[in-house]
Amino acid sequence: MNVTDVRVRRITQDGKMRAVVSVTFDGEFVVHDIKVIEGDNGLFIAMPSKKSTDGTYRDVAHPINKEMRQVLQDRILESYQQALLEMPPQTEGQETAE
């Protein structure tokens, strides 16, 4: 399975979430709402999730192995960095949508 497209849909500086991303696989399957998060050790991705009846959150889609997670994270963070370079200058606290 190959990542064929990464779209950075929204970039924000509020809180720890930096962006929301959609990823297309093999030009045939898309996963929306992957988040780019600023953590203590740098940027990482969080897969789309939903709240369970017990109050915990569970991923609704995720890579099965660490190799695929790394490929996915690398492609998403690369696309995020590129989107930052292409953004027009913003005033502080302003959010953009792509």
GUKE-623295 format. One line per field, with one value per residue: residue number from 0; x, y, z of N, C-alpha, C in turn; residue in three letters. Coordinates in nm, 3 decimals, padded with zeros to 5 digits. Last residue first. Example, Ala and Ser with C-alpha at 12.3 -4.5 7.8 and 13.67 -1.06 7.14 Angstrom:
# residues 2
num	c(1; 0)
nx	c(01.285; 01.319)
ny	c(-00.225; -00.569)
nz	c(00.708; 00.780)
cax	c(01.367; 01.230)
cay	c(-00.106; -00.450)
caz	c(00.714; 00.780)
cx	c(01.290; 01.320)
cy	c(00.003; -00.330)
cz	c(00.787; 00.780)
residu	c(ser; ala)
This chain:
# residues 98
num	c(97; 96; 95; 94; 93; 92; 91; 90; 89; 88; 87; 86; 85; 84; 83; 82; 81; 80; 79; 78; 77; 76; 75; 74; 73; 72; 71; 70; 69; 68; 67; 66; 65; 64; 63; 62; 61; 60; 59; 58; 57; 56; 55; 54; 53; 52; 51; 50; 49; 48; 47; 46; 45; 44; 43; 42; 41; 40; 39; 38; 37; 36; 35; 34; 33; 32; 31; 30; 29; 28; 27; 26; 25; 24; 23; 22; 21; 20; 19; 18; 17; 16; 15; 14; 13; 12; 11; 10; 9; 8; 7; 6; 5; 4; 3; 2; 1; 0)
nx	c(-00.690; -00.706; -00.558; -00.601; -00.425; -00.242; -00.083; -00.129; 00.086; 00.207; 00.092; 00.258; 00.464; 00.575; 00.364; 00.366; 00.607; 00.538; 00.335; 00.482; 00.642; 00.446; 00.351; 00.579; 00.635; 00.397; 00.411; 00.649; 00.579; 00.367; 00.502; 00.666; 00.492; 00.169; -00.085; -00.214; -00.573; -00.889; -00.993; -00.866; -01.056; -01.070; -01.298; -01.559; -01.704; -01.791; -01.527; -01.475; -01.248; -00.989; -00.718; -00.385; -00.143; 00.210; 00.437; 00.713; 00.877; 00.860; 00.618; 00.437; 00.202; 00.045; -00.171; -00.423; -00.644; -00.885; -00.929; -00.804; -00.904; -00.817; -00.696; -00.430; -00.288; -00.437; -00.432; -00.503; -00.546; -00.496; -00.457; -00.207; -00.133; -00.230; -00.188; -00.314; -00.302; -00.216; -00.313; -00.428; -00.591; -00.521; -00.286; -00.293; -00.112; -00.118; -00.031; 00.131; 00.064; 00.086)
ny	c(02.482; 02.747; 02.892; 03.124; 03.347; 03.386; 03.658; 03.665; 03.513; 03.492; 03.198; 02.882; 02.724; 02.625; 02.465; 02.265; 02.140; 02.033; 01.854; 01.676; 01.566; 01.451; 01.252; 01.093; 01.005; 00.865; 00.655; 00.528; 00.462; 00.284; 00.082; -00.005; -00.093; -00.201; -00.110; 00.220; 00.277; 00.403; 00.471; 00.445; 00.548; 00.689; 00.639; 00.626; 00.400; 00.424; 00.604; 00.841; 00.781; 00.909; 00.913; 00.926; 01.166; 01.216; 01.467; 01.686; 01.673; 01.584; 01.682; 01.753; 01.867; 01.669; 01.635; 01.388; 01.286; 01.325; 01.050; 00.840; 00.682; 00.496; 00.525; 00.583; 00.445; 00.648; 00.975; 01.154; 01.472; 01.644; 01.928; 02.061; 02.094; 02.083; 02.218; 02.556; 02.710; 02.722; 02.521; 02.427; 02.184; 01.994; 01.867; 01.567; 01.343; 01.055; 00.793; 00.551; 00.212; -00.117)
nz	c(00.415; 00.646; 00.937; 01.207; 01.416; 01.614; 01.451; 01.099; 00.855; 00.520; 00.340; 00.315; 00.230; 00.462; 00.554; 00.360; 00.427; 00.677; 00.591; 00.437; 00.641; 00.800; 00.620; 00.577; 00.843; 00.907; 00.718; 00.795; 01.062; 01.020; 00.886; 01.101; 01.298; 01.168; 01.102; 01.134; 01.171; 01.256; 01.492; 01.821; 02.099; 02.424; 02.701; 02.793; 02.753; 02.493; 02.318; 02.067; 01.798; 01.575; 01.344; 01.495; 01.518; 01.474; 01.604; 01.676; 02.003; 02.262; 02.354; 02.046; 01.839; 01.589; 01.332; 01.282; 01.038; 00.893; 00.662; 00.426; 00.122; -00.162; -00.413; -00.447; -00.253; -00.013; 00.115; 00.407; 00.551; 00.865; 01.059; 01.287; 01.556; 01.889; 02.124; 02.098; 01.780; 01.527; 01.246; 00.932; 00.738; 00.549; 00.358; 00.201; 00.018; -00.185; -00.179; -00.012; -00.095; 00.000)
cax	c(-00.649; -00.765; -00.577; -00.601; -00.512; -00.371; -00.083; -00.124; -00.038; 00.227; 00.119; 00.156; 00.379; 00.658; 00.407; 00.250; 00.594; 00.647; 00.305; 00.377; 00.705; 00.524; 00.261; 00.513; 00.734; 00.437; 00.298; 00.631; 00.691; 00.344; 00.401; 00.725; 00.568; 00.305; -00.073; -00.119; -00.434; -00.801; -01.086; -00.842; -01.000; -01.069; -01.166; -01.489; -01.635; -01.890; -01.602; -01.489; -01.380; -01.041; -00.856; -00.482; -00.245; 00.074; 00.398; 00.587; 00.861; 00.977; 00.740; 00.460; 00.332; 00.049; -00.029; -00.378; -00.519; -00.874; -00.937; -00.827; -00.859; -00.872; -00.827; -00.526; -00.304; -00.356; -00.488; -00.404; -00.610; -00.447; -00.543; -00.273; -00.077; -00.259; -00.080; -00.298; -00.367; -00.111; -00.345; -00.310; -00.602; -00.647; -00.292; -00.348; -00.129; -00.149; -00.028; 00.071; 00.145; 00.000)
cay	c(02.454; 02.623; 02.882; 02.987; 03.328; 03.331; 03.561; 03.735; 03.519; 03.536; 03.342; 02.967; 02.783; 02.709; 02.582; 02.355; 02.205; 02.132; 01.963; 01.757; 01.631; 01.562; 01.356; 01.160; 01.080; 00.985; 00.748; 00.578; 00.552; 00.407; 00.160; 00.040; 00.030; -00.222; -00.237; 00.126; 00.290; 00.354; 00.407; 00.476; 00.437; 00.709; 00.634; 00.753; 00.410; 00.444; 00.484; 00.817; 00.815; 00.825; 00.950; 00.873; 01.094; 01.208; 01.329; 01.657; 01.714; 01.542; 01.719; 01.687; 01.910; 01.716; 01.660; 01.513; 01.253; 01.364; 01.190; 00.849; 00.800; 00.491; 00.461; 00.660; 00.384; 00.529; 00.883; 01.075; 01.358; 01.594; 01.814; 02.047; 02.185; 02.036; 02.131; 02.428; 02.703; 02.735; 02.609; 02.451; 02.297; 02.065; 01.937; 01.702; 01.394; 01.196; 00.862; 00.682; 00.331; 00.000)
caz	c(00.279; 00.595; 00.793; 01.157; 01.300; 01.653; 01.561; 01.226; 00.934; 00.659; 00.348; 00.377; 00.127; 00.376; 00.632; 00.370; 00.297; 00.668; 00.685; 00.374; 00.526; 00.855; 00.672; 00.464; 00.766; 00.983; 00.722; 00.658; 01.035; 01.098; 00.814; 00.976; 01.321; 01.218; 01.176; 01.075; 01.216; 01.149; 01.398; 01.681; 02.022; 02.279; 02.639; 02.800; 02.882; 02.599; 02.354; 02.210; 01.849; 01.684; 01.377; 01.400; 01.594; 01.422; 01.578; 01.609; 01.864; 02.184; 02.426; 02.174; 01.894; 01.728; 01.359; 01.343; 01.105; 01.034; 00.702; 00.570; 00.195; -00.026; -00.404; -00.527; -00.386; -00.037; 00.016; 00.335; 00.486; 00.737; 01.031; 01.157; 01.455; 01.754; 02.076; 02.164; 01.911; 01.629; 01.358; 01.016; 00.831; 00.537; 00.486; 00.197; 00.154; -00.169; -00.308; 00.012; -00.109; 00.000)
cx	c(-00.757; -00.716; -00.641; -00.620; -00.493; -00.465; -00.224; -00.137; -00.019; 00.092; 00.140; 00.192; 00.273; 00.574; 00.488; 00.284; 00.478; 00.639; 00.411; 00.338; 00.603; 00.598; 00.342; 00.424; 00.669; 00.537; 00.336; 00.523; 00.682; 00.455; 00.370; 00.627; 00.633; 00.381; 00.067; -00.108; -00.345; -00.658; -01.011; -00.943; -00.982; -01.000; -01.180; -01.349; -01.552; -01.826; -01.701; -01.577; -01.387; -01.182; -00.912; -00.624; -00.353; -00.015; 00.256; 00.564; 00.726; 00.964; 00.866; 00.588; 00.345; 00.191; -00.025; -00.227; -00.463; -00.755; -00.909; -00.820; -00.893; -00.817; -00.893; -00.668; -00.406; -00.390; -00.387; -00.477; -00.504; -00.537; -00.516; -00.365; -00.149; -00.211; -00.105; -00.183; -00.349; -00.169; -00.226; -00.350; -00.474; -00.657; -00.413; -00.357; -00.178; -00.164; -00.063; 00.084; 00.066; 00.090)
cy	c(02.378; 02.605; 02.750; 02.989; 03.186; 03.308; 03.519; 03.632; 03.611; 03.553; 03.380; 03.114; 02.878; 02.784; 02.679; 02.480; 02.304; 02.208; 02.073; 01.876; 01.724; 01.637; 01.476; 01.274; 01.157; 01.069; 00.877; 00.685; 00.611; 00.508; 00.290; 00.127; 00.082; -00.091; -00.256; 00.002; 00.191; 00.375; 00.357; 00.403; 00.480; 00.591; 00.655; 00.754; 00.537; 00.457; 00.516; 00.695; 00.775; 00.867; 00.853; 00.915; 01.053; 01.130; 01.330; 01.507; 01.675; 01.578; 01.687; 01.736; 01.849; 01.757; 01.730; 01.517; 01.385; 01.304; 01.203; 00.997; 00.789; 00.609; 00.465; 00.609; 00.456; 00.470; 00.770; 00.978; 01.288; 01.482; 01.774; 01.926; 02.177; 02.139; 02.077; 02.349; 02.563; 02.728; 02.615; 02.551; 02.305; 02.186; 02.028; 01.759; 01.537; 01.228; 01.010; 00.758; 00.457; 00.123)
cz	c(00.208; 00.453; 00.759; 01.007; 01.247; 01.536; 01.597; 01.336; 01.053; 00.729; 00.494; 00.367; 00.182; 00.273; 00.547; 00.450; 00.299; 00.536; 00.676; 00.462; 00.456; 00.744; 00.723; 00.512; 00.652; 00.905; 00.793; 00.655; 00.895; 01.069; 00.888; 00.896; 01.194; 01.226; 01.235; 01.165; 01.143; 01.198; 01.275; 01.594; 01.879; 02.213; 02.489; 02.741; 02.895; 02.736; 02.465; 02.234; 01.995; 01.720; 01.482; 01.441; 01.494; 01.519; 01.524; 01.595; 01.807; 02.036; 02.347; 02.239; 02.033; 01.764; 01.495; 01.355; 01.156; 01.108; 00.852; 00.606; 00.343; 00.052; -00.267; -00.515; -00.473; -00.173; -00.007; 00.242; 00.403; 00.685; 00.887; 01.157; 01.321; 01.653; 01.935; 02.106; 01.971; 01.769; 01.453; 01.123; 00.913; 00.627; 00.477; 00.338; 00.140; -00.021; -00.297; -00.119; -00.077; 00.000)
residu	c(glu; ala; thr; glu; gln; gly; glu; thr; gln; pro; pro; met; glu; leu; leu; ala; gln; gln; tyr; ser; glu; leu; ile; arg; asp; gln; leu; val; gln; arg; met; glu; lys; asn; ile; pro; his; ala; val; asp; arg; tyr; thr; gly; asp; thr; ser; lys; lys; ser; pro; met; ala; ile; phe; leu; gly; asn; asp; gly; glu; ile; val; lys; ile; asp; his; val; val; phe; glu; gly; asp; phe; thr; val; ser; val; val; ala; arg; met; lys; gly; asp; gln; thr; ile; arg; arg; val; arg; val; asp; thr; val; asn; met)
